[in-house]
Amino acid sequence: MDYKTIIHAIVDSIVEHPDSILIRETVESEKDISIIVCAEKDDTARLIGRKGIIANSIREMVSVAGKTENKRIHLKFESFEGEEE
């Protein structure tokens, strides 16, 4: 299953700059997959939401997708700063 496509479908509608989203997928073991979603600082704040409500909702949706293949998906959100001009 392509988890990057699933995450892009969810995340792109939430952020202001969907073109700047970077998603990295790392296979930890046969059943564990770690995914890091990098976005601009403001977009990362939107993805996490107040008290982490939006982040937890996204994690839950991706977790359900992973359970269809007996996989555990670990989703982390990080921000990167834009280049200085």
C-alpha positions in Angstrom: 0.0 0.0 0.0 1.2 3.5 -0.8 1.0 5.3 2.5 2.6 8.5 1.0 -0.4 8.9 -1.3 -2.9 8.3 1.5 -1.1 10.9 3.7 -0.9 13.4 0.8 -4.6 13.1 0.2 -5.4 13.9 3.8 -2.7 16.5 4.5 -2.9 18.6 1.3 -6.4 19.8 2.0 -5.3 21.1 5.5 -2.1 23.0 4.7 -1.6 26.3 2.9 1.4 25.1 0.9 0.7 21.5 -0.2 3.7 21.7 -2.7 6.1 22.0 0.1 5.1 18.8 2.0 7.8 16.2 2.2 7.0 12.7 3.3 9.7 10.2 4.2 8.9 6.5 4.8 11.3 4.2 6.7 10.6 0.5 7.2 11.7 -0.4 10.7 10.8 -4.0 10.6 8.4 -6.4 8.8 5.4 -4.9 10.7 6.6 -1.4 11.7 6.8 1.6 9.3 7.8 5.1 10.4 6.6 8.0 8.4 7.8 11.6 8.8 5.8 14.5 7.4 7.8 17.7 7.0 6.1 21.0 6.3 6.6 24.7 6.8 6.3 25.9 10.4 2.8 27.3 10.0 1.6 24.2 8.2 3.0 21.9 10.8 1.1 23.8 13.4 -2.1 23.2 11.4 -1.3 19.5 11.0 -0.8 19.1 14.7 -3.8 21.3 15.8 -4.7 22.3 19.3 -3.8 19.7 21.8 -2.8 17.4 18.9 -6.3 16.6 17.9 -5.7 16.8 14.1 -2.4 14.9 14.3 -4.1 12.1 16.3 -7.0 12.0 13.8 -4.5 11.7 10.9 -2.6 9.0 12.8 -5.8 7.1 13.4 -6.8 7.1 9.7 -3.3 6.0 8.6 -3.3 3.3 11.3 -6.6 1.9 10.0 -5.0 1.7 6.5 -2.0 -0.1 8.0 -4.1 -2.6 9.8 -5.4 -4.0 6.5 -1.9 -5.3 5.9 -1.0 -6.1 9.6 1.4 -3.1 9.8 1.9 -0.6 12.5 2.4 3.0 11.2 4.2 5.5 13.3 3.5 9.0 12.1 5.6 12.1 13.1 5.3 15.7 12.1 8.3 18.0 11.7 8.8 21.5 10.4 11.5 23.0 8.4 12.4 26.7 8.1 12.3 28.4 4.7 15.5 29.6 3.2 16.7 33.1 4.2 16.7 35.7 1.4 
